[in-house]
Amino acid sequence: MPPTEGGGAAAGGLATEHPAIRRTNRGVKVEAPEASMEAAVSFNEVADYVRRACPWCEGKYVTIRDDVIEIRDRTIYARAVVYILARRSKLTVSDAEYVASATHPHEVEAIADALMYRLHLCLGDAACERHIVNTFIKIVETYRGVLPY
């Protein structure tokens, strides 16, 4: 099974205006209107990160239920996507949190938006999606390498 799956509203995926992170059998699935991506990262780990990164947002901008995290804020969503990419790259939890939280908001938003746009352009081609996700994982790893400790 490929590590990513394209989709989005055009391919019969999520058709809501708010992105969501869903629990799957293998980890989580990031769903946005334009595309989706699966990663073998624990749903509870992602939910804990979102709670720690923005504790005042739960209820207003973030809704966390048993199997879904609905995010209504672009920056929080982007930070969660970067966290998932960092964990996919085998960075430690603390390094992944650091990359997702210490990177400027416009940079994490650009990474998340570009990732989802590029996945949308793959049109469901699993090899293309794997290549795109692996490329963005390298970008996140590079960010960790240049951020001060």
Secondary structure in CASP SS format (residue, H / E / C, confidence):
PFRMAT SS
TARGET T0000
AUTHOR 0000-0000-0000
METHOD secondary structure of the structure
MODEL  1
M C 1.00
P C 1.00
P C 1.00
T C 1.00
E C 1.00
G C 1.00
G C 1.00
G C 1.00
A H 1.00
A H 1.00
A H 1.00
G C 1.00
G C 1.00
L C 1.00
A C 1.00
T C 1.00
E C 1.00
H C 1.00
P C 1.00
A E 1.00
I E 1.00
R E 1.00
R E 1.00
T C 1.00
N C 1.00
R C 1.00
G C 1.00
V E 1.00
K E 1.00
V E 1.00
E E 1.00
A C 1.00
P C 1.00
E C 1.00
A C 1.00
S E 1.00
M E 1.00
E E 1.00
A E 1.00
A C 1.00
V C 1.00
S C 1.00
F H 1.00
N H 1.00
E H 1.00
V H 1.00
A H 1.00
D H 1.00
Y H 1.00
V H 1.00
R H 1.00
R H 1.00
A H 1.00
C C 1.00
P H 1.00
W H 1.00
C H 1.00
E E 1.00
G C 1.00
K C 1.00
Y C 1.00
V E 1.00
T E 1.00
I E 1.00
R C 1.00
D C 1.00
D C 1.00
V E 1.00
I E 1.00
E E 1.00
I E 1.00
R C 1.00
D C 1.00
R H 1.00
T H 1.00
I H 1.00
Y H 1.00
A H 1.00
R H 1.00
A H 1.00
V H 1.00
V H 1.00
Y H 1.00
I H 1.00
L H 1.00
A H 1.00
R H 1.00
R H 1.00
S C 1.00
K C 1.00
L C 1.00
T C 1.00
V H 1.00
S H 1.00
D H 1.00
A H 1.00
E H 1.00
Y H 1.00
V H 1.00
A H 1.00
S H 1.00
A H 1.00
T C 1.00
H C 1.00
P H 1.00
H H 1.00
E H 1.00
V H 1.00
E H 1.00
A H 1.00
I H 1.00
A H 1.00
D H 1.00
A H 1.00
L H 1.00
M H 1.00
Y H 1.00
R H 1.00
L H 1.00
H H 1.00
L H 1.00
C C 1.00
L C 1.00
G C 1.00
D C 1.00
A H 1.00
A H 1.00
C H 1.00
E H 1.00
R H 1.00
H H 1.00
I H 1.00
V H 1.00
N H 1.00
T H 1.00
F H 1.00
I H 1.00
K H 1.00
I H 1.00
V H 1.00
E H 1.00
T H 1.00
Y H 1.00
R H 1.00
G H 1.00
V H 1.00
L C 1.00
P C 1.00
Y C 1.00
END
